[in-house]
Amino acid sequence: LYETVCALCHNTDGTGKPGQAPPFVKSDWVLGNPNRMIRIPLAGLSGPVQVVGQEWNLSMPAMGAAMSDEDLAAVLTYIRQSWGNTGSEITPAQVKAVRAQVGSRTQPWTAAELNAVQ
């Protein structure tokens, strides 16, 4: 799933691509609050965001909105546990709960909105 959905922009090794997508390696967005991370592929992310000490000002579409809870949990867990990342597993139940909270949101998140997530 990662290779199919994420790697084109974030690279097969999670290092991101300059001017296209930030890295997943050592990213607080990846290793931080799972409820925050789950929201990003469900509705996307737009505007400036700091990732591993660098500012990015791009737009990510809702790449995971059409995925099942199981598939989205699997790809997010892969990102959190690959390339030296040591994040916890994300379960399908967590994805389902966040999806219910997000509802039918179609507007991409901003970094400020995501940073407010508990």
C-alpha positions in Angstrom: 0.0 0.0 0.0 2.8 2.4 0.8 4.5 1.8 -2.5 1.2 2.4 -4.4 -0.2 5.4 -2.5 2.6 7.2 -0.7 6.0 6.5 -2.2 5.5 8.5 -5.4 5.6 11.7 -3.4 7.3 10.7 -0.1 9.9 8.4 -1.7 10.3 4.6 -1.2 12.7 5.3 1.8 10.4 7.9 3.5 12.9 10.7 2.9 10.4 12.9 1.0 11.2 14.8 -2.2 12.3 18.4 -2.3 9.5 20.7 -3.4 7.0 17.9 -3.5 6.5 16.2 -0.1 8.2 16.2 3.3 10.0 13.3 4.9 8.5 10.7 7.1 11.8 9.8 8.7 12.2 11.3 12.2 9.1 13.4 11.6 7.1 14.6 14.7 4.0 14.4 12.5 4.7 10.7 12.0 5.9 9.8 15.5 3.5 12.1 17.4 -0.1 11.8 18.3 -1.7 9.0 16.2 -5.1 10.8 16.1 -3.4 13.8 14.4 -1.6 11.6 11.9 -4.7 9.7 11.0 -6.5 12.9 10.0 -4.0 13.9 7.4 -4.7 11.2 4.8 -8.5 11.4 5.6 -8.9 15.0 4.6 -5.5 16.2 3.4 -3.2 18.9 4.6 -2.7 22.4 3.1 -0.5 25.4 3.9 2.7 25.8 5.8 3.9 23.1 8.1 7.3 22.4 9.8 8.7 19.0 9.3 12.1 18.0 10.6 13.1 21.6 11.0 12.1 22.6 7.4 9.1 24.6 6.4 6.9 23.1 3.6 4.0 25.0 2.0 2.3 22.5 -0.2 -1.0 20.7 -0.4 -1.6 17.0 0.2 -4.8 15.5 -1.1 -7.0 13.1 0.9 -5.1 10.1 -0.3 -6.5 7.8 2.4 -10.2 8.8 2.4 -11.2 5.9 0.2 -9.1 3.3 2.0 -10.6 0.9 4.4 -9.9 1.4 8.1 -7.7 -1.7 7.9 -5.7 -0.5 4.9 -5.2 3.0 6.3 -4.1 1.6 9.7 -1.6 -0.7 8.0 0.0 2.0 5.9 0.2 4.4 8.7 1.7 1.8 11.0 4.2 1.0 8.3 5.3 4.6 8.1 5.5 4.9 11.9 7.7 1.8 12.2 10.0 2.0 9.1 13.3 3.7 8.4 14.3 3.8 12.0 10.9 5.3 13.2 9.7 3.7 16.4 6.1 4.9 16.6 3.3 2.8 18.0 0.9 0.7 15.9 -2.2 2.4 14.5 -5.2 0.1 14.7 -8.3 -0.1 12.5 -10.4 0.8 15.5 -8.3 4.0 15.9 -8.9 4.9 12.3 -12.6 4.2 12.6 -12.9 6.4 15.6 -11.1 9.3 13.9 -13.0 8.9 10.7 -16.2 9.2 12.8 -14.9 12.4 14.4 -13.9 13.9 11.1 -17.2 13.0 9.5 -17.7 14.3 5.9 -15.0 16.9 6.1 -13.6 17.6 2.6 -11.5 20.7 3.5 -7.8 19.9 4.0 -6.4 20.5 7.5 -4.0 23.2 8.4 -1.0 22.6 10.7 -2.6 24.8 13.4 -5.8 22.6 13.4 -3.8 19.4 13.6 -1.6 20.7 16.3 -4.8 21.3 18.4 -5.7 17.6 18.2 -5.6 15.7 21.5 
